[in-house]
Amino acid sequence: MPFDPRSTPLNPVQARVLATLMEKARTVPDSYPLSLNTLLNGCNQKSSREPVMEISESDAQEALDGLLLRSLVSPVSGSRTQRWEHNFPRGVGVPEQSAVLLALLLLRGPQTAGELRLNAERWHRFADISSVEAFLDELQERSEEKGGPLVVLLPRAPGAREPRWATLLCGPVDISALPVGGSAFAPRASSSGAEQRIAALESQVQQLQARLDALCQQLGVDLAPDNAAPAD
């Protein structure tokens, strides 16, 4: 039976871990599945995250254990360092395109359909905004037999031109707690270029980490601090 957020909603750390696995599987496939340390780095990124979090190794492992019980992640054997992969689409019971939108909402908070299409560019290329809206409508109208709706269209914020969507994977949305005036990751002329450069650098680091891991496996070398979070 698909995951039902009404009875067992994800907590914030579980949501970040699951969505990060989904993100890295699509944006840096060379480093996927992820070791705990690489996963931790992705969870604690300063860019493309709302809110920014500082998750500890024990927090991440506890979240993985909880997601494993829900069949949303699984460990991968055959490596000296334990690695993890997501089971997002099958575990939640949605197609790949819907899983992309849900993961983006988990990572970046409420967004408009236009923002989702833009932010999904490296994950999945939607033909147009109407295509994004069609998948969102499907998620909002999900039947009770399948676990009920997984997204909700929020009331339009004062001054905003378009309403935003939020995920229900973490339970009901507290509208009063949301920031006013739009998503924290709405495109802005002054910062979009910097955010893109940061994302590109993070992608390069992930690819280099993947090549290093593969080389160490071939040489039989174990990098000891794989389970230690790097210092800022």
C-alpha positions in Angstrom: 0.0 0.0 0.0 1.4 3.5 -0.9 2.7 5.7 1.9 -0.1 7.5 3.7 1.0 10.9 5.1 -2.3 11.3 7.0 -1.3 8.4 9.4 2.5 8.6 9.3 3.6 12.0 8.0 7.3 12.7 7.4 9.2 14.7 9.9 11.4 17.6 8.6 14.6 15.5 8.6 13.0 12.5 6.9 11.6 14.9 4.3 15.0 16.5 3.6 16.8 13.1 3.4 14.3 11.6 1.1 14.1 14.6 -1.2 18.0 14.9 -1.3 18.3 11.3 -2.4 15.7 12.0 -5.2 17.6 15.2 -6.2 21.1 13.6 -6.3 19.8 10.6 -8.2 18.9 12.9 -11.1 21.4 15.7 -10.9 24.7 13.8 -10.0 24.0 10.2 -11.0 27.7 9.3 -10.9 27.7 9.6 -7.1 24.4 7.8 -6.6 23.5 5.8 -4.5 24.8 8.0 -1.8 27.0 7.2 1.2 25.9 8.7 4.5 28.5 11.4 4.4 27.6 12.5 0.8 23.9 12.4 1.7 24.6 14.6 4.8 26.4 17.2 2.6 23.5 17.3 0.3 21.0 17.7 3.1 22.9 20.6 4.6 23.5 22.6 1.4 23.1 26.3 1.7 21.6 26.7 -1.8 18.3 25.4 -3.2 17.0 24.6 0.3 14.2 26.0 2.3 14.7 26.0 5.2 18.5 25.6 5.4 19.2 22.9 7.9 22.1 21.6 10.0 21.5 17.8 10.2 23.9 15.7 12.2 25.0 12.2 11.2 22.9 10.6 13.9 19.8 12.6 12.7 20.3 11.5 9.1 20.8 7.8 10.1 17.6 7.9 12.3 15.7 9.4 9.4 17.0 6.7 7.1 15.9 4.1 9.5 12.4 5.6 9.7 12.2 5.9 5.9 13.3 2.3 5.5 10.4 1.1 7.7 8.1 2.9 5.2 9.8 1.3 2.2 10.8 4.8 0.9 14.6 4.1 0.9 16.8 1.0 0.8 20.4 0.3 1.5 22.6 -0.9 -1.4 24.9 -3.9 -0.9 28.2 -4.6 -2.6 30.1 -1.6 -1.4 32.6 -1.2 1.5 30.8 1.9 2.5 27.0 1.5 2.9 25.1 3.5 0.4 21.4 4.5 0.1 18.9 4.9 -2.7 15.3 6.2 -2.7 12.1 4.4 -3.6 10.2 7.6 -3.9 7.8 7.0 -6.9 6.9 3.4 -5.9 6.8 4.0 -2.2 4.6 7.1 -2.5 2.6 5.6 -5.3 3.0 8.3 -8.0 4.6 8.6 -11.4 8.1 10.0 -11.9 6.9 13.5 -12.9 4.8 13.8 -9.8 7.7 12.5 -7.6 9.9 15.3 -9.0 7.4 17.9 -8.1 6.8 16.5 -4.6 10.6 16.3 -3.9 11.1 19.9 -5.1 8.3 21.1 -2.7 10.0 19.2 0.1 13.4 20.7 -0.6 12.4 24.3 -1.4 9.0 24.9 0.3 5.8 26.2 -1.4 6.2 27.3 -5.0 4.1 28.4 -7.9 3.7 26.1 -10.9 6.0 28.3 -12.9 8.7 28.1 -10.2 8.4 24.4 -10.1 8.9 24.1 -13.8 12.0 26.3 -13.7 13.4 24.5 -10.6 12.8 21.1 -12.2 14.8 21.8 -15.2 17.8 19.6 -14.2 15.5 16.8 -12.9 12.8 16.6 -15.6 12.0 18.9 -18.5 8.2 19.7 -18.4 6.8 20.8 -21.7 5.1 23.8 -20.2 3.4 25.2 -17.1 0.1 23.5 -18.1 1.9 20.1 -17.8 3.1 20.9 -14.3 -0.4 22.1 -13.3 -1.9 18.8 -14.7 0.3 16.7 -12.4 -0.3 19.0 -9.4 -4.1 18.7 -10.0 -3.8 15.0 -10.1 -1.9 15.0 -6.8 -4.5 17.3 -5.2 -7.4 15.1 -6.4 -5.7 11.8 -5.4 -8.4 9.3 -4.2 -8.9 8.3 -0.6 -8.2 4.7 -1.5 -4.7 5.7 -2.6 -4.0 7.7 0.6 -5.6 11.1 -0.2 -4.2 14.3 -1.6 -0.4 14.9 -1.6 -0.4 18.6 -2.4 -2.6 21.6 -1.6 -3.1 24.9 -3.4 -2.5 27.7 -0.9 -4.4 31.0 -0.8 -2.8 33.7 -2.8 -0.5 35.7 -0.6 -0.9 39.5 -0.5 0.9 41.1 -3.5 1.6 37.8 -5.2 0.5 37.3 -8.8 0.1 33.5 -8.5 -0.9 31.0 -5.8 1.7 28.6 -4.5 1.5 24.8 -4.0 2.6 23.0 -0.9 3.2 19.3 -0.2 1.1 17.3 2.4 3.8 14.6 2.8 4.7 16.2 6.2 1.1 16.5 7.2 -1.4 19.4 7.0 0.1 22.8 6.1 0.1 25.6 8.7 -0.7 28.5 6.4 -0.1 31.1 9.2 3.5 29.9 9.6 4.4 30.4 5.9 6.4 33.5 4.8 4.3 36.2 3.2 5.0 37.3 -0.4 6.1 34.2 -2.2 8.6 31.4 -2.1 12.0 32.0 -0.7 13.4 30.5 -4.0 11.4 32.5 -6.5 13.6 33.7 -9.3 15.3 37.0 -8.7 17.4 38.9 -11.2 20.0 39.9 -8.5 20.7 36.4 -7.2 19.6 33.8 -9.8 23.0 33.8 -11.5 24.9 33.3 -8.2 22.5 30.5 -7.2 23.1 28.8 -10.6 26.9 29.0 -10.2 26.7 27.6 -6.7 24.5 24.7 -7.9 27.0 24.0 -10.7 29.9 24.0 -8.3 28.1 21.6 -6.0 27.3 19.3 -8.9 31.0 19.3 -9.8 32.0 18.4 -6.2 29.5 15.6 -6.2 30.9 14.2 -9.4 34.5 14.4 -8.2 33.4 12.6 -5.0 31.9 9.9 -7.0 35.1 9.4 -9.0 37.2 9.3 -5.9 34.9 6.7 -4.3 35.1 4.5 -7.4 38.9 4.8 -7.5 39.2 4.0 -3.8 37.0 0.9 -4.3 39.3 -0.3 -7.2 42.4 0.2 -5.1 40.9 -1.2 -1.9 41.5 2.0 0.0 39.0 3.1 2.7 38.8 6.8 3.3 38.3 6.8 7.1 36.4 10.1 7.6 33.5 9.0 5.3 31.2 9.0 8.3 32.3 12.4 9.6 30.7 15.6 8.5 33.1 18.2 7.2 33.8 21.4 9.0 32.3 24.5 7.6 
